[in-house]
């Protein structure tokens, strides 16, 4: 059985919990509190030299340390990763977009506003930039969704999971999705997928 070293409030960790649940892959959770430095211990750094969660330990003892890479590994040979070569490239394209143009603003704003004690005051000067660039990412998604139901190959995939997790809680970072009806409709389609779970789910 796989082991997921995870923090319950982390969207990147939620990606893997949602993926494994929808694929019917059994796993166990080991909670790591990054706010208490539990990802910086020598024991944890032996698993992931970058000292971050999620870290996925496979049932053979090997580790995968980036959320989107772990999703790609888990989805290989399943309906969550398209067979078509171009559609697979689309999935990767949107997963890279999530990490470079979406997560650094929408997820980071959430972290400092919702999770880190005192973070809103501490980082108040950063929020205008985070909101500007986060809304730019949401605008890109809205344009795509004006002509598509999903992000890769016309079907639900790990690209949708990657983008869903922080978008569906964007309000935690101070974002208002009222001006993005396509994004809101897509969020509802993702939430309506079989075996969907919420952030609070634990196996």
N, C-alpha and C positions, 0 to 999 in steps of 0.2 A: 504494500500500500504506500502511496505517495504521502509525504509529509509537507505541509505548507507552513513555513515560518511566516507569520502574518500579524498585522495589527488591524483590529476590527474596524477602525475608523478610516483605514486607507483605501482609497478607490483603486489603486493599483493592485492591492491584495484582493479586493472584491472582484476584479476581472477574473482572477484564477478560480475563486470560489464559484462564480457564476458559470464559467466555462466547464469546470469539472462536474458541477451539478447537472448541467444540461446535457453533458455527454455521458452521464451515469458512471463517472470514474470515482471510485471510493478514495477518500483521503482523510487524513487526520490533521487537525490544526494544532500548532504550537504557538501560543501568543508571545509576541516580542514587543515590548514597550520601548519604542525609540526615544520617547521623551525622558525615560529613565536610563538611557545609554545601553540598553540591553542588546542592541545590534552592534556595539563597539567592543564587546568582550573578546578575548582571544579565542574562546570556543566558537563564537558566532563568526568571527572573521576567518576562521578556518573553513567555514562553509561558504562564505561570501566575502572576499577580500574588500569589497566596496562597502560593506557594513550597512546594507539596506534591506528592507523588506519590500515586496515579497521575495523570498527565496524558496524555491521548490526543490525538495529532495526526492528524487525518483526512487522507486522501490528497489533499484539496484545500487543505491548509495551515491549516484552521481547528482550534481546540482545544476540547476538553471536559475540565473539570478536576475534577469530582466523580465518584467511582466509580459511584454508583447512577445518576446522570444519564447517564453514558457507557454503562452497561449498557442503560438504557432506549432510548437512541438506536440501539445496535447491534441490539437485539432487535425493533425496530419491523418489523412485517410478517412475523415468524417465529413458530414454535411456542413460543418462550420468552416471548412476551408475549401473553396471552389476547386474543382478538378481542372477547369480551363486555365491555360497558362496566363492569358491576359487578365482574367478575373483574379487569379492569385496575385499578380502584380498590383492590381487595383487594391486588393486587401492590404498588401504591404504599404502601398502608397498612402492610404488613409491612416494606417497605424503609425507610420513615420510622421505624418501630419499631426496626429494626436500628441506625439511625444515632443515635437519641436514647435508647433504653432498653437496648441490647445492647452495641454497640461501645464506648461510653464506659467500660464496666466490664470486660467480658471481654477486649476487644482491648487496652485500656490496661494491665490487669494483666499480660497476656502481654508487652507491650512492655517494661515495667520489670523483669519477672522473667526474661525470656528473651533480649531483644535488647540493651538498654542496659547496658553494662558497669557493675557496681556498683549497678544500679537497685533490686534487691531490698532492699538495706540502706538506700539513699537514700530510698526511698518506703515503708518498712515500716509507717509509721503510716497509710497510705492503704489498705492491702490489706484490712482488715476491711470498710470501706465498699464497696470495689470488689466484694468477694465477696458481701456482702449484696445489693447491687443487681444484680449479675450473676446470682446464683441466682434473684432475683425475675424477671428476664427469661426465664431458662430455665424457670421455673414457668409463665409465660404461654405459652411455646411448647409445653410439655408438655400443658397444658389444651387448646390448639387441636388438637394432634396426636392427642388421645384420640378425636377424631371425624373426622379427615381424614388423608390420606396426604401432602398437600402444602399449601402456604400460600395459593394463589390459584387459584380456579376448578377445583380438583380435579385439576390436572395440574402437572407439573414446570415451573417458570418461573424468571425472574430473581429473584423473591422468595426462592425456595429457595437460589439461588446466593448472594444477599446474606447470608442467615442462615447458610449452611453454612460459609463460609470460616473465621470465627473460632470457631464452635461446634465444628468438628471438631478444633480444636487448643486447646480450652478448658483442657485439662490443663496446657498451657504456662503458663497464668496461675494455676494452683493450684486449678482447679475439678475436681470429681469428678462425672461424669455417671451414676454408678451408680444414683442415685435418680430418673433420668429415662429410663425405658425407651422411652417414645414418641419422645423425641429421638434416642436411640441407634438405634432402628429406622429413623427417617427419615434419619439420617446414612448408614446402609447403603443405603437406596434412592437417595439422591443419588449416592453413590459408584458405584452400579451403572448409572448412566445411560450411554448410548452416548457414546464419545469423552471420557469423564471423564479428567482429568489430575490429577497430584498437585502439591504446592507446588514441587517441584524441576524441573518440566518447563520446557524452553526451546524455542522454535520453531527 
